[in-house]
Amino acid sequence: MPTDPLSEREREVLVLVLVAEGLGSDAIAARLTISKRRVDNHRANIRRKLNLNNAAELTRYAIENGLLGDAGGRFTP
């Protein structure tokens, strides 16, 4: 199995972006080739660290902090 070039922090940011794009944990896990449980853990860590309560707040955070690119365009890892 190849070494993951992303740090845990980078992976959490990536999960945040994908959540903000409306993808569910199963879709994010498939896209990043990680387990759904790991996605859920990253999602929980992000919400805890940023004191956010739901996916809508995660989305708002990503938009306000420029994590979705131009006009909320799709992010492609």
QUIDA-V759003 format. One record per helix or strand of 2 or more residues. SS is the DSSP state (helix for helix, strand for strand). FROM is the first residue (numbers start at 1). TO is the last residue. If there is no record, write none. Layout:
ss = [SS;SS]
from = [FROM;FROM]
to = [TO;TO]
This chain:
ss = [helix;helix;helix;helix;helix]
from = [8;25;36;55;70]
to = [20;32;50;64;72]
